[in-house]
Amino acid sequence: MLLKGKVAVVTGGGRGIGRAIAKKFAEEGASVVVTARSQKEIDEVSKEIQAGGGKATRVVADVSREKDCDQIVNSARNAFGAIHILVPECLAR
């Protein structure tokens, strides 16, 4: 478990590469904050991570809005205490 004890925020984590990154990070032991604009997509990813024994939370957010970014950070800190890894949406495409 390469990422045990780490917290990863994956923006654009509801589908495609972002979804795969979120799931892989969880497999490697990270607690994952999955964010995207679609509630349904991030609910599914979060449930899949949790069903596999991982820790995940989700935040519906648009990273082009500063208040949404603040919400992501606050949610990550509230759920897991810190942020160690950030995967921006542009890298998840």
C-alpha distances in whole Angstrom, upper triangle without the diagonal:
4,6,6,9,10,13,14,18,18,22,24,21,23,24,23,21,20,19,17,15,14,13,11,9,9,8,5,5,8,12,14,18,19,23,26,29,29,29,28,26,23,24,23,20,19,20,18,15,16,17,14,13,12,14,16,19,22,25,28,29,30,29,33,34,33,33,31,28,29,28,25,24,26,24,21,22,23,20,18,20,19,18,15,15,18,19,22,24,26,23,22,25
4,6,9,9,12,13,16,17,21,22,20,23,23,22,20,19,19,16,14,14,14,11,9,10,9,5,7,8,12,14,17,19,22,25,29,29,29,29,26,24,25,24,20,20,22,20,16,18,20,17,16,14,15,17,20,22,24,27,28,29,27,31,32,31,32,29,27,28,27,24,23,25,23,20,21,23,21,18,19,17,16,13,13,16,16,20,22,24,20,20,23
4,6,5,8,9,13,14,18,20,18,21,21,21,18,17,17,15,13,12,12,10,7,8,9,5,5,5,9,11,14,16,19,22,26,26,26,26,24,21,22,22,18,17,20,18,15,16,18,16,14,12,12,14,17,19,21,24,24,26,24,28,29,28,28,26,23,24,24,20,19,21,20,16,17,19,17,14,15,14,12,10,10,13,14,18,20,22,19,18,22
4,6,9,11,14,16,20,22,19,22,23,24,21,19,19,18,15,14,14,12,9,9,9,7,4,5,8,11,15,17,20,24,27,28,27,27,25,22,23,22,19,17,19,18,14,15,17,15,13,10,11,13,16,19,22,25,26,28,26,30,30,29,29,27,25,25,24,21,20,21,20,16,17,18,16,12,14,13,13,11,12,15,17,21,23,25,22,21,25
4,7,10,13,16,20,22,20,23,24,25,23,20,20,20,17,15,16,15,11,11,12,10,7,6,7,11,14,17,20,23,27,27,26,27,25,22,22,23,20,18,20,19,16,16,19,17,14,12,11,13,15,18,20,24,24,27,25,29,29,27,27,25,23,23,22,19,17,18,17,14,14,15,13,10,11,10,10,9,11,15,17,20,23,25,23,22,26
4,7,10,13,16,19,17,20,22,22,20,17,18,17,14,13,14,13,9,10,12,10,7,5,6,9,11,14,17,20,24,25,24,25,23,20,21,22,18,17,19,19,15,16,19,17,15,12,11,12,14,16,18,21,22,23,22,25,26,24,24,22,19,20,19,16,15,16,15,11,12,14,12,9,10,8,7,6,7,11,13,17,19,21,19,19,23
4,7,10,13,16,14,17,19,20,18,15,16,16,13,11,13,13,9,9,13,11,9,5,5,6,8,11,13,17,20,21,21,22,20,17,18,19,16,14,17,17,14,15,18,17,15,12,9,9,11,13,14,18,18,20,18,22,22,21,21,18,16,16,16,12,11,13,12,8,9,12,10,7,8,7,5,5,6,9,11,14,17,19,18,17,21
4,6,10,13,11,14,16,17,15,12,13,13,10,8,11,11,7,9,12,11,10,6,6,5,6,8,11,14,18,19,19,20,18,14,17,17,14,13,16,16,13,15,18,17,16,12,11,9,10,12,13,16,16,17,16,19,20,19,19,17,14,15,15,11,11,13,12,9,11,13,12,10,11,9,6,6,4,6,7,11,13,16,14,13,17
4,6,10,9,12,14,16,14,10,12,13,10,8,12,13,10,11,15,14,13,10,9,6,5,6,7,11,14,16,16,18,15,12,15,16,13,12,16,16,14,16,19,18,18,14,12,10,10,9,10,12,12,13,12,15,16,16,16,13,11,13,12,8,9,11,10,8,11,13,12,11,12,10,7,8,6,5,6,8,10,13,12,12,15
4,6,5,9,11,12,10,7,8,10,8,6,10,11,9,11,14,14,14,11,11,7,6,5,6,9,12,14,14,16,13,10,14,14,11,11,15,15,13,16,18,18,18,15,13,11,11,10,10,12,11,12,11,15,16,16,17,14,12,14,14,10,11,14,13,11,14,16,15,14,16,14,11,11,8,6,5,6,7,11,10,8,12
4,5,8,10,12,11,7,9,12,10,9,13,14,13,14,18,18,18,15,14,10,8,6,5,6,9,11,13,15,12,10,14,15,12,13,17,17,16,18,21,20,21,18,16,13,12,10,9,10,9,9,8,11,13,14,15,11,10,13,12,9,11,14,13,12,16,17,16,16,18,16,13,14,11,8,6,5,5,9,9,8,10
4,6,7,8,8,5,7,11,10,10,13,14,14,16,18,19,20,17,16,13,11,8,6,5,8,9,11,13,10,9,13,13,11,13,16,16,16,18,21,21,22,19,18,15,14,11,11,10,9,9,9,12,14,16,17,13,13,16,15,12,15,18,16,15,19,20,19,19,21,20,17,17,14,11,9,7,5,8,9,7,8
4,6,8,8,4,4,8,8,6,9,11,11,12,15,16,17,14,13,10,9,5,6,6,9,10,11,12,8,7,10,10,8,10,13,12,12,15,17,17,18,15,15,11,11,9,10,10,11,12,12,15,17,18,19,15,14,17,16,13,15,18,15,14,18,19,17,18,20,19,16,16,14,11,9,9,8,11,11,8,10
4,7,9,7,5,9,10,9,10,13,14,14,17,19,19,17,16,12,11,7,7,6,8,7,8,8,5,5,8,8,6,9,12,11,12,15,16,17,19,16,16,13,12,10,10,10,11,12,13,16,18,20,20,16,16,19,17,14,18,19,17,16,20,21,19,20,22,21,19,20,17,15,13,13,10,13,14,10,11
4,7,6,5,8,10,10,11,13,15,15,17,19,20,19,18,15,14,10,10,9,11,10,12,11,7,8,11,10,8,12,14,12,13,17,17,18,20,18,18,15,15,13,14,13,14,15,16,18,20,22,23,19,19,22,21,18,21,23,20,20,23,24,22,23,25,24,21,22,19,17,14,14,11,13,13,9,9
4,5,5,6,9,10,11,12,14,16,17,19,21,19,19,16,16,13,13,12,14,13,15,14,11,12,15,13,11,14,16,14,15,19,19,19,21,19,20,18,18,16,17,17,17,17,17,19,22,24,25,21,21,24,23,20,23,25,23,22,26,27,24,25,27,26,23,22,19,17,13,14,11,12,11,8,7
4,5,5,6,9,10,10,12,14,15,16,18,17,18,15,15,12,13,13,15,15,17,17,13,13,16,15,12,15,17,15,15,19,20,19,21,18,19,17,18,17,18,18,18,17,17,19,22,24,25,21,20,24,23,19,21,24,22,21,24,26,24,23,26,24,20,20,16,14,11,11,9,10,9,5,6
4,5,5,6,9,10,11,12,14,15,17,15,15,12,11,9,9,9,13,13,15,15,11,10,14,13,10,12,15,14,13,17,18,18,19,16,16,14,15,13,14,14,14,14,14,17,19,21,21,18,17,20,19,16,18,21,19,17,21,22,20,20,22,20,17,17,13,11,8,9,7,9,8,5,7
4,5,5,6,9,10,11,12,14,16,14,14,11,11,8,10,10,13,12,13,13,9,8,11,10,7,10,12,10,10,14,15,14,16,14,14,12,13,12,14,14,15,16,16,19,21,23,23,19,19,22,20,17,19,21,19,17,21,22,19,20,22,21,18,18,15,14,11,12,11,13,12,8,10
4,5,5,6,9,10,10,12,14,14,14,12,13,11,13,14,17,16,17,16,12,12,14,12,9,12,14,11,11,14,15,14,16,14,15,14,16,15,17,18,19,19,19,22,24,26,26,23,22,24,23,19,21,24,21,19,23,24,21,21,24,22,19,18,15,15,12,14,13,14,12,9,11
4,5,5,6,9,10,10,12,11,12,10,11,10,12,13,17,17,18,18,14,13,15,14,11,12,15,13,11,15,16,15,16,13,14,13,15,14,16,17,18,19,18,21,23,24,24,21,19,22,21,17,19,21,19,17,20,22,19,18,21,19,16,15,12,11,8,11,11,13,10,8,11
4,6,5,6,9,10,11,9,9,6,8,7,10,12,15,15,15,15,12,10,12,12,8,9,12,10,8,12,14,12,14,11,11,9,11,11,13,15,16,17,17,20,22,22,23,19,18,20,19,15,16,19,16,14,17,19,16,15,18,17,14,14,11,11,9,12,12,14,12,10,13
4,6,5,6,9,10,9,10,8,11,10,13,14,18,17,17,16,13,11,13,11,7,9,10,8,6,10,11,9,11,9,10,9,12,13,16,17,19,20,20,24,25,26,26,22,21,23,22,18,20,22,19,17,20,21,18,17,20,19,17,16,14,14,13,15,15,18,15,13,15
4,5,5,6,9,9,11,10,13,12,15,17,21,20,20,20,16,15,17,15,11,12,14,11,9,13,14,11,12,10,12,12,15,16,19,20,21,23,22,25,27,27,28,25,23,25,24,20,21,23,21,18,21,22,19,18,21,19,17,16,13,14,12,16,16,18,15,13,16
4,5,5,6,5,8,7,10,11,14,17,20,20,20,20,17,15,17,16,12,12,14,13,10,12,14,12,12,9,10,10,13,15,17,19,20,22,20,24,25,25,26,23,21,22,21,18,18,20,18,15,18,19,17,15,17,16,13,12,10,11,11,14,15,17,15,13,16
4,5,5,5,6,6,10,11,14,17,21,20,19,19,17,14,15,14,11,10,12,10,7,9,11,9,9,6,7,8,11,13,16,19,20,22,22,25,26,26,26,23,22,23,21,18,18,20,17,15,17,18,15,13,16,16,14,13,12,14,13,17,18,20,18,16,19
4,5,7,9,10,14,14,18,20,24,23,22,21,19,17,17,16,13,12,13,11,8,10,11,8,9,7,10,11,15,17,20,22,24,26,25,29,30,30,30,27,25,27,25,22,22,24,21,18,21,22,18,17,20,19,17,16,15,17,16,19,20,22,19,17,20
4,6,9,11,14,15,19,21,25,25,24,24,21,19,20,19,16,15,17,14,11,13,15,11,11,9,11,13,16,18,21,24,25,26,25,29,30,30,30,27,25,26,25,22,22,23,21,18,20,22,18,16,19,17,16,14,13,15,15,19,20,22,19,18,21
4,7,9,13,15,18,21,25,25,24,24,21,19,19,19,16,14,16,14,11,12,14,11,9,7,8,11,14,17,20,23,24,26,25,29,30,29,29,26,24,25,24,20,20,21,19,16,17,19,15,13,15,15,14,13,13,15,16,19,21,23,21,19,23
4,6,10,12,15,18,22,22,21,22,20,17,18,18,14,13,15,14,10,12,15,13,11,8,7,9,12,14,17,20,21,23,22,25,26,25,25,22,20,21,20,16,16,18,16,12,14,16,13,10,13,12,10,9,9,12,13,16,18,21,18,17,21
4,7,10,13,17,20,20,19,20,18,14,15,16,13,11,13,13,9,10,13,12,11,7,5,6,8,11,14,17,18,21,20,24,24,23,23,20,18,19,17,14,14,15,12,9,11,12,9,7,10,10,9,10,10,12,13,16,18,21,19,18,21
4,6,9,13,16,17,16,17,15,11,13,13,10,8,12,12,9,10,13,13,12,8,6,5,6,8,11,14,15,17,17,20,21,21,20,17,16,17,15,12,12,14,11,8,11,13,10,9,12,11,10,10,9,10,11,13,15,18,16,14,18
4,6,10,13,14,13,15,13,9,11,13,10,8,12,13,11,12,15,15,15,11,9,6,5,5,7,10,11,14,14,17,17,17,17,13,12,13,11,8,9,11,8,6,10,11,9,9,12,11,9,11,10,10,10,12,13,16,16,14,17
4,7,10,11,10,12,10,6,9,10,8,7,11,12,10,12,15,15,16,12,11,7,6,5,6,8,10,12,12,16,17,17,17,13,13,14,12,9,12,13,11,10,13,14,12,13,15,14,12,14,12,11,10,11,11,15,14,12,15
4,7,8,9,11,9,7,10,12,10,10,13,14,14,15,18,19,19,16,14,11,9,6,5,6,6,8,9,12,13,14,14,10,10,12,10,8,11,13,10,10,14,15,14,15,17,16,14,16,13,11,10,10,9,13,14,12,14
4,6,7,10,8,7,10,12,11,12,15,16,16,18,20,21,22,19,17,14,12,8,7,5,6,7,8,11,12,14,14,10,11,14,12,10,14,16,14,14,18,18,17,19,21,19,17,19,16,14,12,11,9,12,14,11,13
4,7,9,9,8,11,13,13,14,17,18,19,20,22,24,25,22,20,17,14,11,8,5,5,6,9,11,11,14,14,10,12,15,13,12,16,17,15,16,20,20,19,21,23,22,20,22,20,17,15,14,11,14,16,14,15
4,6,6,7,9,10,11,12,14,16,17,19,20,22,23,21,20,16,14,10,9,6,8,9,12,15,15,18,17,13,15,18,15,14,18,19,17,18,21,21,20,22,24,24,22,24,22,19,17,16,14,17,18,15,16
4,6,5,6,9,10,11,12,14,15,16,18,20,21,19,18,14,12,8,8,6,9,11,14,17,17,19,17,14,16,18,15,14,18,18,15,17,20,19,18,20,23,23,22,24,22,20,19,18,16,19,21,18,19
4,6,5,6,9,10,11,12,15,15,16,19,20,19,18,15,13,10,11,9,13,15,17,20,20,22,21,18,19,21,18,17,21,21,18,19,23,22,20,22,25,25,24,26,24,22,20,20,18,21,22,18,19
4,5,5,6,9,10,11,13,14,15,17,19,17,17,13,12,10,11,10,12,14,16,19,20,22,21,17,18,21,18,16,20,21,18,18,22,22,20,21,24,24,22,23,21,19,17,17,15,18,18,15,15
4,5,5,6,8,10,11,12,14,15,17,15,13,10,9,6,8,8,10,13,15,18,18,20,19,15,16,18,15,13,16,17,14,15,18,18,16,17,20,20,19,20,18,16,15,15,14,17,17,14,16
4,6,5,6,9,10,11,12,14,16,14,13,10,9,7,9,9,13,16,18,21,21,22,21,17,19,20,17,15,18,19,15,16,19,18,16,18,21,21,20,22,21,19,18,19,17,21,21,18,19
4,5,5,6,9,10,10,12,14,13,13,11,11,10,12,13,16,18,20,23,24,25,24,20,21,23,20,18,21,22,18,18,22,21,18,20,23,23,22,23,21,20,19,20,18,21,21,17,19
4,5,5,6,9,10,11,13,11,11,9,9,9,12,13,15,17,18,22,23,24,23,20,20,22,19,16,19,20,17,16,20,20,17,18,21,21,19,20,18,17,15,17,16,19,18,15,16
4,5,5,6,9,10,11,9,8,5,6,7,10,12,15,18,19,22,23,23,22,19,19,20,17,15,17,18,14,14,17,16,13,14,18,18,17,19,17,17,16,18,17,20,20,17,19
4,5,5,6,9,10,9,9,8,9,10,13,15,18,21,22,26,26,27,26,22,22,24,21,18,21,21,17,17,20,19,16,17,21,21,21,22,21,20,20,21,20,24,23,20,22
4,5,5,6,9,9,10,9,11,12,15,17,20,22,23,27,27,28,28,24,24,25,23,20,22,23,19,18,22,21,18,18,22,22,21,22,20,20,19,21,20,23,22,18,20
4,5,5,7,5,7,6,9,11,15,17,19,22,22,26,27,27,26,23,22,24,21,18,20,21,17,16,19,19,15,15,19,19,18,18,17,18,17,19,19,22,21,18,20
4,5,5,5,6,6,9,12,15,18,21,24,24,28,28,29,27,24,24,24,22,19,21,21,17,16,19,18,14,14,18,19,19,20,19,20,20,22,22,25,24,21,24
4,5,7,9,10,13,15,18,20,23,26,27,31,31,32,31,27,27,28,25,23,24,25,21,20,22,22,18,18,22,23,23,23,22,23,22,25,24,27,26,23,25
4,6,9,11,14,16,20,22,24,27,27,31,32,32,31,28,27,29,26,23,24,25,22,20,23,22,18,18,22,22,22,22,21,22,21,24,24,27,25,22,24
4,7,10,13,16,20,22,25,28,28,32,32,32,31,28,27,28,25,23,23,24,20,19,21,20,16,16,19,20,20,20,20,21,21,24,25,28,26,23,26
4,7,10,13,17,20,22,25,24,28,29,29,28,25,24,24,22,19,20,20,17,15,17,17,13,13,16,17,16,17,16,18,18,21,22,25,23,20,23
4,7,11,14,17,19,22,22,26,26,26,25,22,21,21,19,16,17,17,14,12,14,13,10,9,13,14,14,15,15,16,17,20,20,24,22,20,23
4,7,10,13,16,19,19,23,23,23,21,18,18,18,16,13,14,15,11,10,13,12,9,9,13,13,13,14,14,14,15,17,18,21,20,18,21
4,7,10,13,16,17,20,20,20,18,15,15,16,13,10,12,12,8,8,11,10,7,9,12,13,13,15,15,14,15,17,17,21,20,18,21
4,7,9,13,14,17,17,17,16,13,13,14,11,9,11,12,8,9,12,12,10,12,15,15,14,16,15,14,14,15,15,19,19,16,19
4,6,10,11,14,13,14,12,9,10,11,8,6,10,10,7,9,12,12,11,13,15,15,14,17,16,14,14,14,14,18,18,16,19
4,7,10,12,12,13,12,8,10,12,9,8,12,13,11,12,16,15,15,17,19,19,17,20,18,16,16,15,13,17,18,16,18
4,6,9,8,10,9,5,7,10,8,7,11,12,11,13,16,16,16,18,19,18,17,19,18,15,14,12,11,15,17,15,17
4,5,6,9,9,6,8,11,10,10,13,15,14,15,18,19,19,21,22,21,18,20,18,15,14,12,10,13,15,14,15
4,5,7,9,6,6,9,10,9,11,14,14,14,17,19,19,20,21,19,16,18,16,12,12,9,8,11,13,13,14
4,7,9,8,8,11,12,12,14,17,17,18,20,22,23,24,24,22,19,21,19,15,15,11,10,12,15,15,16
4,6,5,6,9,10,11,13,15,15,17,19,20,21,23,23,21,19,22,20,17,17,14,13,15,18,18,19
4,5,5,6,9,10,11,12,14,16,17,18,20,21,21,19,17,20,19,16,17,14,15,16,19,20,21
4,5,5,6,9,10,10,12,14,15,16,18,20,19,18,17,20,20,17,18,16,17,19,21,21,23
4,5,5,6,9,10,10,12,14,15,16,18,18,17,16,19,18,15,16,14,14,17,19,18,20
4,5,5,6,9,10,11,13,14,15,16,16,15,13,16,15,12,13,11,12,15,17,17,19
4,5,5,6,8,10,11,12,14,15,15,13,13,16,16,14,16,14,16,18,20,20,22
4,5,5,6,8,10,10,12,14,14,14,13,16,16,14,16,15,16,19,21,20,22
4,6,5,6,9,10,11,12,12,11,10,13,13,11,12,12,13,16,17,17,19
4,5,5,6,9,10,11,10,9,8,11,12,10,13,13,15,18,18,18,21
4,5,5,6,9,10,9,9,10,14,15,14,16,17,18,21,22,22,25
4,5,5,6,8,9,10,10,14,14,14,16,16,18,21,21,20,23
4,5,5,6,7,7,7,10,11,11,13,15,16,20,20,19,22
4,6,5,4,5,7,11,13,13,16,17,20,23,22,22,25
4,6,6,8,10,14,16,16,19,20,22,25,25,24,27
4,6,9,10,13,15,15,18,19,21,24,24,23,26
4,6,8,10,12,14,17,19,21,24,23,22,26
4,7,10,13,14,18,20,22,25,24,24,27
4,7,10,11,15,17,20,22,21,21,25
4,6,8,11,13,16,19,18,18,21
4,7,10,13,16,18,17,17,21
4,7,10,13,15,13,13,17
4,6,9,11,10,11,14
4,7,8,7,7,11
4,5,6,7,9
4,5,5,7
4,5,6
4,6
4
